[in-house]
Amino acid sequence: MSDLSDEELMAMFREERTRHYAFDLLMRQYQRRLYAFVRRMVTDHDEAQDVLQDSFVKVWHNLDQFRGGSALFSWLYRITHNQCLDHLRRRKRNVFVSNESVMNSLTSNMDATEHFNGDHIQRQLQRALMTLPDKQRAVFTMKYFEELKYEEISTITGTSVGALKSSYHIAVKKIEAWLQRDQTKSAL
Amino acid sequence: MNAHRDTEDLQDAPLLRSLPMHDPFVVPDGFFDRFPLEVKQRIALRPRRMAWTNLLSTSWLNWRVASLAGALGIALVIAVLRPDTSGDEPTNLSGTSSQALSEEAYLESLDDTELWALYGEDPELLTAVGDGFEDHELEAYILHQELPVELLIEEL
């Protein structure tokens, strides 16, 4: 089944009799890409599922207000991105959980092969990613893994292109340094 | 699997540049087949949200009315719940003091065994309870309530 255009999807969604069908198509069209982003951010599948469900529920309740100022995918991504950051913020706000515990829980499930089937360097890459601040991690994920343009990321995050370039540049340096250190340790 | 494109951003990051584009996270089988249905089930549980968001439209007047109604509602709740600070000893409508009410409520919360134990510790109370009761009435009461046999000996 080929993907429908934004206009076709929105036209179907605005019709009462085809609204649910359009929403189903929309989810099937975009769920994998959005899931991949969320999973990189939270690492755990169950949490990713919750965040993504919350995002699409929000999409359902607000899609009527989409006016086409940006691509539909950017709009969906923006909602998902914000839901992700909210989720991570709520997690850290739990007074009974230290930041170190949050970090450990975010990386722990990567040790289990049923959750992660990458090689050593990919595991280390994900670990390095988890050391970045949440917003910077989101920018890095969108640019490096999703290969989105800076203009698209700017629409999604509400941050200027210049700030995004700076943030991504710093993130690349940090992660590269992490990977280099790990390689040196492994060689010794 | 393709390597990441040799972009300007990754010029000084050879390791990052060399990594293949591979998603290492394992997704449970059938997840993406089930996911749309699970979302729709969640939406079906909250259909009213649609009507609510329609009420709170972008109309400026609606927001003003909603804010005013909210403020009035909060003021009403505060007025109703505000404690009465007049007088030295707060009383209810029947004139009973709050201390007497709380003692009464405490006594009513006790079961018979606890009540007897309480009266047993205070001879005056025991006398007061015993006043006006015949022995056979007390015996019947103790047996009916299945109280300890020792009370029979003490009472009678």
Boltz contact constraints between the chains, C-beta under 6 A:
constraints:
  - contact:
      token1: [A, 24]
      token2: [B, 36]
      max_distance: 6.0
  - contact:
      token1: [A, 27]
      token2: [B, 36]
      max_distance: 6.0
  - contact:
      token1: [A, 31]
      token2: [B, 32]
      max_distance: 6.0
  - contact:
      token1: [A, 31]
      token2: [B, 35]
      max_distance: 6.0
  - contact:
      token1: [A, 36]
      token2: [B, 23]
      max_distance: 6.0
  - contact:
      token1: [A, 39]
      token2: [B, 25]
      max_distance: 6.0
  - contact:
      token1: [A, 53]
      token2: [B, 39]
      max_distance: 6.0
  - contact:
      token1: [A, 56]
      token2: [B, 39]
      max_distance: 6.0
  - contact:
      token1: [A, 57]
      token2: [B, 42]
      max_distance: 6.0
  - contact:
      token1: [A, 57]
      token2: [B, 43]
      max_distance: 6.0
  - contact:
      token1: [A, 60]
      token2: [B, 43]
      max_distance: 6.0
  - contact:
      token1: [A, 61]
      token2: [B, 49]
      max_distance: 6.0
  - contact:
      token1: [A, 61]
      token2: [B, 53]
      max_distance: 6.0
  - contact:
      token1: [A, 115]
      token2: [B, 26]
      max_distance: 6.0
  - contact:
      token1: [A, 116]
      token2: [B, 24]
      max_distance: 6.0
  - contact:
      token1: [A, 117]
      token2: [B, 24]
      max_distance: 6.0
  - contact:
      token1: [A, 117]
      token2: [B, 26]
      max_distance: 6.0
  - contact:
      token1: [A, 118]
      token2: [B, 24]
      max_distance: 6.0
  - contact:
      token1: [A, 122]
      token2: [B, 24]
      max_distance: 6.0
  - contact:
      token1: [A, 172]
      token2: [B, 13]
      max_distance: 6.0
  - contact:
      token1: [A, 176]
      token2: [B, 13]
      max_distance: 6.0
  - contact:
      token1: [A, 176]
      token2: [B, 15]
      max_distance: 6.0
  - contact:
      token1: [A, 176]
      token2: [B, 16]
      max_distance: 6.0
  - contact:
      token1: [A, 179]
      token2: [B, 15]
      max_distance: 6.0
